[in-house]
Amino acid sequence: MKAREKARYEARAAIIKAMGHPTRLFIVEELSRGERCVLDLTKMVGADVSTISKHLSVLKNAGIVRDEKRGSQVFYSLLVPCVLNFFSCVESVLESRARGQAELTK
């Protein structure tokens, strides 16, 4: 594998890793419905502000979400809504796996 190719795979892995937490998946899905402030997400998830802020920071550093400060609140939105296509793919894998397991129990 060439260095440039390896760097590309590493960049892809970093984005996938950023998505690799249930809370971050929830946040991305929630942001697909519209922008949210940190306090809203905190209430929805049931975690403290610092935990949600850390998750949002991971997503922002990966280039998945953006933030906008308005007064004392920070609002987040999806930077690249196409990330939701990944969710569709994951659901297809889950369905395929479930079908395969169901066939094994027949």
N, C-alpha and C positions, 0 to 999 in steps of 0.2 A: 504494500500500500504506500503510495506516495505521500509526502508531507502535507501537501495541499488537500488531498483527499482525506487524510486522517484528521486534519483540522476541521474539515466540513462535518465529518461524522461526530467529532467531539462537540461541535457547536449544536448539532441536532440533539445529541444526548443531553446536553445541558438544558435545552428547552423541555425535553421530555421529563427530565429529572425535576424541573421546576413544577411540572404538572403532577408529579408523582406523590401527591398527598391528598387524602380525602377532603380536607378542609379547603385546599386550593382548588380542587375540582368543583366543589360546591360554589366557591367564590366566582370562578369563571362562569359557571352556569348561571348564577344569579346576575352577574354583570351582563350576560347576554340579553337580559330582560330590560336593561337600562342602567344608567350610572347609579352608584350607591356611595354614601359616605361611610367612613370607618365605623361610626357609631351604629348605623343601620346594620352593617355586616356583623358587628360585635353581637348585637341582639339576636340576629338570625342564627348565628353559629353557636352562641352561648359560651363564648370565650371572652377573655379580657382583651382590652384594647391593644396591649403590647403584643399579644400573640397574633391577633389579626393583622396588626401593622407589620409584623415580621413576615407573615404569609404574603401580604401585599407587596412587600419589598422584594421578595423572591420572584414573584410574578412580574413585577416592574423591571427588575434587573434582567430577566429573561426576554423582555420585549413583548410581553403578552398583554399587559395593562398599562394605562397611563393615569396620571393623577393631575388634579387641578385644585389648587388651594383657593377657597372662597371664604374670606374672613377667617374664623378660627377652625373651620372644617376643611377636610380634604376629601374630594370626591374622586372616585375611581370609575373608569370605563374600560371596555376592551379596546385595545389598540389594533388588534388584528382578529376580527370576528371569525375568520376562516379557521381559527383554532377549534371551533365547534365541529368542524368536519372530522377532527380527530375523535371527538366523542361518538360520532356516528360509526366510525370505524371500530372503536372499542366495543360498542353495543353489538355490532355484527359478529365480532369475535366471541363475545359472551353468548350470543344466541347459537352460534355454531358449536361452541363447546357444550352447551346445554343439550343440543340435539344429539351430539355424539355420545354424551353420557346417558341420555335416555335410550339410545339404541343399544347400549351395552347392557342395560337392565331388562331388555325384552327377552 
